[in-house]
Amino acid sequence: DAGTSLTSPSERLRGDWNELVVAASERTPQSLRVFEEACKNEFPDQSLAAKELRYLAYDRLAQGELRLCAARPKFGGQALYVLVDCVPPISDFANKLTRLQQAGVGIFQIRDKSADTRRLLAYSQAAVRAVGAEHVIVNDRVDVALASGAGGVHVGQEDLSIQDVQRLSMGRLTIGVSTHNLSQATQAELSGADYIGCGPTFPSETKSFDQFAGVEWLLHVATEIDIPAYAIGGISAANVSQVLATGVRRIVVGAAIWASKAPEEQARRLADQLG
């Protein structure tokens, strides 16, 4: 074979996991075809089974390549994450996001249970234009996240599963999950979440809770969870030091910034404290 004398650096090195998956995906159906042909004379039933597996492999491997290789904004795990609603006029909303980003906010989650789908979509699109897709997460709504071009979606314990979100988005969205104890946090990590929200830490003006996980379990999150973990619930400049003392260095903030009369000042204070 003349090919045995031809070499190139790409034969011995794959640039990343995407390239490895693509290369391996090409080899799998080829191997099944060899088995199919070898069995045709003596073992026709096995040959037919190999043929069916070969076509199934084409489909499954194509899906796997698409999910792994689909372009999606890379989640950087920025430290300061803010919950925002769709209440302000949309032009004011976009300008406010831009100013907050300049003040140190890394991620914005569009979260407004009272907004209808069209409003959520319009504000999500405005957010993407204002601060960039990789900085925008949509609460609950996979459809709105995909349609708006947002970088990700955040789901709760009673919402779509991580696997359902991955299937619907074909791997194109960063996935965040709300967790309230270490078991849920561990399961989210094992299931493929890109980050978790951990709380509620303190009483919150944004959302009411019957029970509070508090700061104690954040100590375990800091040492046992590898994906980015965000403390959430009632966090402000006045109490963020209690969160930082646990080793968790990322926070989600709602009213303390978004409802503040001086949101940029509050964002800068928290960003400075987070380092």
Contacts in CASP RR format, 6 or more apart in sequence:
PFRMAT RR
TARGET T0000
AUTHOR 0000-0000-0000
METHOD contacts of the structure
MODEL  1
DAGTSLTSPSERLRGDWNELVVAASERTPQSLRVFEEACKNEFPDQSLAA
KELRYLAYDRLAQGELRLCAARPKFGGQALYVLVDCVPPISDFANKLTRL
QQAGVGIFQIRDKSADTRRLLAYSQAAVRAVGAEHVIVNDRVDVALASGA
GGVHVGQEDLSIQDVQRLSMGRLTIGVSTHNLSQATQAELSGADYIGCGP
TFPSETKSFDQFAGVEWLLHVATEIDIPAYAIGGISAANVSQVLATGVRR
IVVGAAIWASKAPEEQARRLADQLG
14 20 0 8 1.000
14 23 0 8 1.000
17 68 0 8 1.000
18 68 0 8 1.000
18 69 0 8 1.000
21 64 0 8 1.000
21 65 0 8 1.000
21 68 0 8 1.000
21 69 0 8 1.000
22 65 0 8 1.000
22 69 0 8 1.000
25 61 0 8 1.000
25 62 0 8 1.000
25 64 0 8 1.000
25 65 0 8 1.000
28 57 0 8 1.000
28 61 0 8 1.000
29 54 0 8 1.000
29 57 0 8 1.000
29 58 0 8 1.000
29 61 0 8 1.000
32 50 0 8 1.000
32 51 0 8 1.000
32 53 0 8 1.000
32 54 0 8 1.000
32 57 0 8 1.000
33 50 0 8 1.000
33 54 0 8 1.000
35 46 0 8 1.000
35 47 0 8 1.000
35 50 0 8 1.000
36 47 0 8 1.000
36 50 0 8 1.000
36 51 0 8 1.000
36 54 0 8 1.000
37 47 0 8 1.000
38 47 0 8 1.000
39 46 0 8 1.000
39 47 0 8 1.000
39 50 0 8 1.000
40 47 0 8 1.000
66 170 0 8 1.000
66 171 0 8 1.000
67 166 0 8 1.000
67 170 0 8 1.000
67 171 0 8 1.000
68 171 0 8 1.000
70 170 0 8 1.000
70 171 0 8 1.000
70 172 0 8 1.000
71 172 0 8 1.000
72 151 0 8 1.000
72 152 0 8 1.000
72 171 0 8 1.000
72 172 0 8 1.000
72 173 0 8 1.000
72 174 0 8 1.000
73 132 0 8 1.000
73 133 0 8 1.000
73 134 0 8 1.000
73 151 0 8 1.000
73 152 0 8 1.000
73 174 0 8 1.000
74 134 0 8 1.000
75 134 0 8 1.000
75 151 0 8 1.000
75 152 0 8 1.000
75 174 0 8 1.000
75 194 0 8 1.000
75 195 0 8 1.000
75 228 0 8 1.000
76 134 0 8 1.000
76 228 0 8 1.000
77 107 0 8 1.000
77 195 0 8 1.000
77 228 0 8 1.000
77 250 0 8 1.000
78 106 0 8 1.000
78 107 0 8 1.000
78 135 0 8 1.000
78 250 0 8 1.000
79 106 0 8 1.000
79 249 0 8 1.000
79 250 0 8 1.000
79 251 0 8 1.000
79 271 0 8 1.000
79 274 0 8 1.000
79 275 0 8 1.000
80 104 0 8 1.000
80 105 0 8 1.000
80 106 0 8 1.000
80 107 0 8 1.000
80 250 0 8 1.000
80 251 0 8 1.000
80 253 0 8 1.000
80 267 0 8 1.000
80 270 0 8 1.000
80 271 0 8 1.000
80 274 0 8 1.000
81 105 0 8 1.000
81 106 0 8 1.000
81 107 0 8 1.000
81 108 0 8 1.000
81 109 0 8 1.000
81 137 0 8 1.000
81 230 0 8 1.000
81 250 0 8 1.000
81 251 0 8 1.000
81 252 0 8 1.000
81 253 0 8 1.000
82 100 0 8 1.000
82 105 0 8 1.000
82 106 0 8 1.000
82 107 0 8 1.000
82 108 0 8 1.000
82 109 0 8 1.000
82 252 0 8 1.000
82 253 0 8 1.000
82 254 0 8 1.000
82 257 0 8 1.000
82 258 0 8 1.000
82 267 0 8 1.000
83 109 0 8 1.000
83 111 0 8 1.000
83 206 0 8 1.000
83 252 0 8 1.000
83 253 0 8 1.000
83 254 0 8 1.000
83 258 0 8 1.000
84 93 0 8 1.000
84 97 0 8 1.000
84 108 0 8 1.000
84 109 0 8 1.000
84 110 0 8 1.000
84 111 0 8 1.000
84 127 0 8 1.000
84 254 0 8 1.000
84 258 0 8 1.000
85 111 0 8 1.000
85 112 0 8 1.000
85 115 0 8 1.000
85 258 0 8 1.000
86 93 0 8 1.000
86 110 0 8 1.000
86 112 0 8 1.000
86 115 0 8 1.000
86 119 0 8 1.000
86 120 0 8 1.000
86 123 0 8 1.000
87 112 0 8 1.000
88 96 0 8 1.000
90 122 0 8 1.000
90 123 0 8 1.000
90 126 0 8 1.000
93 123 0 8 1.000
93 126 0 8 1.000
93 127 0 8 1.000
94 126 0 8 1.000
94 127 0 8 1.000
94 129 0 8 1.000
94 130 0 8 1.000
95 130 0 8 1.000
96 263 0 8 1.000
97 108 0 8 1.000
97 127 0 8 1.000
97 130 0 8 1.000
97 131 0 8 1.000
98 130 0 8 1.000
98 131 0 8 1.000
99 263 0 8 1.000
99 264 0 8 1.000
100 108 0 8 1.000
100 257 0 8 1.000
100 263 0 8 1.000
100 264 0 8 1.000
100 267 0 8 1.000
101 108 0 8 1.000
101 130 0 8 1.000
101 131 0 8 1.000
101 135 0 8 1.000
102 264 0 8 1.000
103 263 0 8 1.000
103 264 0 8 1.000
103 265 0 8 1.000
103 267 0 8 1.000
103 268 0 8 1.000
103 271 0 8 1.000
104 267 0 8 1.000
104 268 0 8 1.000
104 271 0 8 1.000
105 257 0 8 1.000
105 267 0 8 1.000
105 271 0 8 1.000
106 135 0 8 1.000
107 135 0 8 1.000
107 136 0 8 1.000
107 137 0 8 1.000
108 127 0 8 1.000
108 131 0 8 1.000
108 135 0 8 1.000
108 136 0 8 1.000
108 137 0 8 1.000
109 136 0 8 1.000
109 137 0 8 1.000
109 138 0 8 1.000
109 139 0 8 1.000
109 154 0 8 1.000
109 252 0 8 1.000
110 120 0 8 1.000
110 123 0 8 1.000
110 124 0 8 1.000
110 127 0 8 1.000
110 136 0 8 1.000
110 137 0 8 1.000
110 138 0 8 1.000
110 139 0 8 1.000
110 144 0 8 1.000
110 150 0 8 1.000
111 139 0 8 1.000
111 154 0 8 1.000
112 119 0 8 1.000
112 120 0 8 1.000
112 123 0 8 1.000
112 139 0 8 1.000
115 123 0 8 1.000
117 141 0 8 1.000
117 143 0 8 1.000
117 144 0 8 1.000
120 138 0 8 1.000
120 141 0 8 1.000
120 144 0 8 1.000
121 144 0 8 1.000
121 147 0 8 1.000
121 148 0 8 1.000
124 136 0 8 1.000
124 138 0 8 1.000
124 144 0 8 1.000
124 145 0 8 1.000
124 147 0 8 1.000
124 148 0 8 1.000
124 149 0 8 1.000
124 150 0 8 1.000
125 148 0 8 1.000
125 149 0 8 1.000
127 136 0 8 1.000
127 148 0 8 1.000
127 150 0 8 1.000
128 136 0 8 1.000
128 148 0 8 1.000
128 149 0 8 1.000
128 150 0 8 1.000
128 151 0 8 1.000
133 149 0 8 1.000
133 150 0 8 1.000
133 151 0 8 1.000
134 151 0 8 1.000
136 148 0 8 1.000
136 149 0 8 1.000
136 150 0 8 1.000
136 151 0 8 1.000
136 152 0 8 1.000
137 145 0 8 1.000
137 150 0 8 1.000
137 151 0 8 1.000
137 152 0 8 1.000
137 153 0 8 1.000
137 154 0 8 1.000
137 174 0 8 1.000
137 176 0 8 1.000
138 144 0 8 1.000
138 145 0 8 1.000
138 148 0 8 1.000
138 150 0 8 1.000
138 152 0 8 1.000
138 153 0 8 1.000
138 154 0 8 1.000
139 153 0 8 1.000
139 154 0 8 1.000
140 153 0 8 1.000
140 154 0 8 1.000
140 155 0 8 1.000
140 156 0 8 1.000
140 159 0 8 1.000
140 160 0 8 1.000
141 153 0 8 1.000
142 153 0 8 1.000
142 160 0 8 1.000
142 165 0 8 1.000
142 168 0 8 1.000
142 169 0 8 1.000
142 173 0 8 1.000
144 150 0 8 1.000
145 151 0 8 1.000
145 152 0 8 1.000
145 153 0 8 1.000
145 169 0 8 1.000
145 173 0 8 1.000
146 168 0 8 1.000
146 169 0 8 1.000
146 172 0 8 1.000
146 173 0 8 1.000
150 173 0 8 1.000
151 173 0 8 1.000
151 174 0 8 1.000
152 173 0 8 1.000
152 174 0 8 1.000
152 175 0 8 1.000
152 176 0 8 1.000
153 165 0 8 1.000
153 169 0 8 1.000
153 173 0 8 1.000
153 174 0 8 1.000
153 175 0 8 1.000
153 176 0 8 1.000
154 175 0 8 1.000
154 176 0 8 1.000
154 177 0 8 1.000
154 178 0 8 1.000
155 161 0 8 1.000
155 162 0 8 1.000
155 165 0 8 1.000
155 175 0 8 1.000
155 176 0 8 1.000
155 177 0 8 1.000
155 178 0 8 1.000
156 177 0 8 1.000
156 178 0 8 1.000
157 177 0 8 1.000
157 178 0 8 1.000
157 179 0 8 1.000
157 180 0 8 1.000
157 184 0 8 1.000
160 168 0 8 1.000
161 191 0 8 1.000
162 175 0 8 1.000
162 177 0 8 1.000
162 188 0 8 1.000
162 191 0 8 1.000
162 192 0 8 1.000
162 193 0 8 1.000
163 191 0 8 1.000
165 173 0 8 1.000
165 175 0 8 1.000
166 175 0 8 1.000
166 192 0 8 1.000
174 194 0 8 1.000
174 195 0 8 1.000
175 192 0 8 1.000
175 193 0 8 1.000
175 194 0 8 1.000
176 188 0 8 1.000
176 193 0 8 1.000
176 194 0 8 1.000
176 195 0 8 1.000
176 196 0 8 1.000
176 197 0 8 1.000
177 184 0 8 1.000
177 188 0 8 1.000
177 193 0 8 1.000
177 195 0 8 1.000
177 196 0 8 1.000
177 197 0 8 1.000
178 196 0 8 1.000
178 197 0 8 1.000
178 199 0 8 1.000
178 232 0 8 1.000
179 185 0 8 1.000
179 188 0 8 1.000
179 196 0 8 1.000
179 197 0 8 1.000
179 198 0 8 1.000
179 199 0 8 1.000
180 198 0 8 1.000
180 199 0 8 1.000
180 200 0 8 1.000
180 213 0 8 1.000
181 213 0 8 1.000
181 217 0 8 1.000
182 217 0 8 1.000
182 220 0 8 1.000
182 221 0 8 1.000
182 224 0 8 1.000
185 196 0 8 1.000
185 198 0 8 1.000
185 221 0 8 1.000
185 224 0 8 1.000
185 225 0 8 1.000
185 229 0 8 1.000
186 224 0 8 1.000
186 225 0 8 1.000
188 196 0 8 1.000
188 227 0 8 1.000
189 196 0 8 1.000
189 225 0 8 1.000
189 226 0 8 1.000
189 227 0 8 1.000
193 227 0 8 1.000
194 227 0 8 1.000
194 228 0 8 1.000
195 227 0 8 1.000
195 228 0 8 1.000
195 229 0 8 1.000
195 230 0 8 1.000
196 221 0 8 1.000
196 225 0 8 1.000
196 227 0 8 1.000
196 228 0 8 1.000
196 229 0 8 1.000
196 230 0 8 1.000
197 229 0 8 1.000
197 230 0 8 1.000
197 231 0 8 1.000
197 232 0 8 1.000
197 252 0 8 1.000
198 213 0 8 1.000
198 217 0 8 1.000
198 218 0 8 1.000
198 221 0 8 1.000
198 229 0 8 1.000
198 230 0 8 1.000
198 231 0 8 1.000
198 232 0 8 1.000
198 248 0 8 1.000
199 212 0 8 1.000
199 213 0 8 1.000
199 214 0 8 1.000
199 231 0 8 1.000
199 232 0 8 1.000
199 233 0 8 1.000
200 207 0 8 1.000
200 209 0 8 1.000
200 212 0 8 1.000
200 213 0 8 1.000
200 214 0 8 1.000
200 232 0 8 1.000
200 233 0 8 1.000
200 234 0 8 1.000
201 212 0 8 1.000
201 213 0 8 1.000
201 214 0 8 1.000
201 215 0 8 1.000
201 218 0 8 1.000
201 231 0 8 1.000
201 232 0 8 1.000
201 233 0 8 1.000
201 234 0 8 1.000
201 235 0 8 1.000
201 243 0 8 1.000
202 212 0 8 1.000
202 214 0 8 1.000
202 233 0 8 1.000
202 234 0 8 1.000
202 235 0 8 1.000
202 239 0 8 1.000
203 209 0 8 1.000
203 212 0 8 1.000
203 233 0 8 1.000
203 234 0 8 1.000
204 233 0 8 1.000
204 234 0 8 1.000
204 254 0 8 1.000
204 255 0 8 1.000
205 234 0 8 1.000
205 254 0 8 1.000
205 255 0 8 1.000
205 259 0 8 1.000
206 233 0 8 1.000
206 234 0 8 1.000
206 254 0 8 1.000
206 255 0 8 1.000
207 233 0 8 1.000
215 231 0 8 1.000
215 242 0 8 1.000
215 243 0 8 1.000
215 245 0 8 1.000
215 246 0 8 1.000
216 246 0 8 1.000
218 229 0 8 1.000
218 231 0 8 1.000
218 243 0 8 1.000
218 246 0 8 1.000
218 247 0 8 1.000
218 248 0 8 1.000
219 246 0 8 1.000
219 247 0 8 1.000
221 229 0 8 1.000
221 246 0 8 1.000
221 248 0 8 1.000
222 229 0 8 1.000
222 246 0 8 1.000
222 247 0 8 1.000
222 248 0 8 1.000
228 250 0 8 1.000
229 248 0 8 1.000
229 250 0 8 1.000
230 248 0 8 1.000
230 250 0 8 1.000
230 251 0 8 1.000
230 252 0 8 1.000
231 243 0 8 1.000
231 246 0 8 1.000
231 248 0 8 1.000
231 250 0 8 1.000
231 251 0 8 1.000
231 252 0 8 1.000
232 251 0 8 1.000
232 252 0 8 1.000
233 252 0 8 1.000
234 253 0 8 1.000
234 254 0 8 1.000
234 255 0 8 1.000
234 256 0 8 1.000
235 243 0 8 1.000
235 251 0 8 1.000
235 252 0 8 1.000
235 253 0 8 1.000
235 256 0 8 1.000
236 253 0 8 1.000
236 256 0 8 1.000
236 266 0 8 1.000
236 270 0 8 1.000
237 256 0 8 1.000
237 266 0 8 1.000
237 269 0 8 1.000
237 270 0 8 1.000
237 273 0 8 1.000
240 251 0 8 1.000
240 270 0 8 1.000
240 273 0 8 1.000
240 274 0 8 1.000
241 273 0 8 1.000
243 251 0 8 1.000
244 273 0 8 1.000
244 274 0 8 1.000
249 274 0 8 1.000
249 275 0 8 1.000
250 274 0 8 1.000
251 270 0 8 1.000
251 274 0 8 1.000
253 270 0 8 1.000
256 266 0 8 1.000
256 270 0 8 1.000
257 263 0 8 1.000
257 266 0 8 1.000
257 267 0 8 1.000
257 270 0 8 1.000
260 266 0 8 1.000
END
